[in-house]
């Protein structure tokens, strides 16, 4: 479970077992967790985050979308080696 980004108290990670799915990240903070698709950015599921927090997460994802996609692709390549 590599954490690929930490910002504003949020942790962004993905599970290696999920690498066969479309690119996405899991986001956690203060016991809450959500799953977001990366391209295009969209909420897959939410467990505990309020709407303002989800908007903030989406904003972070937009800012770091390319970095997150590169991290996803790198993890896929490493898994396939």
N, C-alpha and C positions, 0 to 999 in steps of 0.2 A: 504494500500500500504506500507507494511513494507520494509524499506531499510535494506538489509541484509549485505551490504558491501560498504565501501567508501575507495577508494584508488586512488591516483594520480589524484584527482579531479573528478573521475568517481563515479557515484552512481549506485548501482546494487539493483534492487528491483523486486518484482513480485506482481501481483494483486490476491487477494483471489478468484476472479471470474474465474481466469485462472487455478485454481488448478486441474481441470478435464483434462487439456491438458498435454502432456508430459512435463517433467521438463524443465523450461526455465527461463531466467531472462531478464528484461529490463534494459538497460544501458543508462544513460544520462550524458551529460556534455555540458555546454555552449550552450544550446538550441538544441543540437543534441540528437537523440535517436535511439537505435537499440534494436533488440530482438535476443537473442542467445539461442539456445537449449543447455542444459547442458550436456546431455549424449546421444549420443556423442556430443561434442562441435561443433556447426555449426551456421552460421549466418542465421537467419530466415528473417529478414528485416533490412534495414538501412535507416535512414532519416538524412543525413547531415554529418556523419563521413567520413573522408578520409581513403583511404587504410592503411596508416601507423597507424592511430588510431585504425582501426579495428584489425590490427595485434597485437597492444599493448593490446587491450581488450581481444583478444583470449589468449594471454599469461597470463594475469591476471586470466582468467577463468580456464586455465589449472592448475595454481598454487593453486587456491582456489576451485577447482571442488568438492572435497569431502565435504567441509564446506557448499557450496551452495546446494548440494544435501541433506545434513542433514537438512538445513533450510527449504527446500521445503517439505521434508517428515514430519517435525515437524508441519509445517503449515497445511498440509493435515490432520494430526492426530487431531489437534486442531479443524479443521473445522468439522470433523466427530464426535466429542464428543458431 
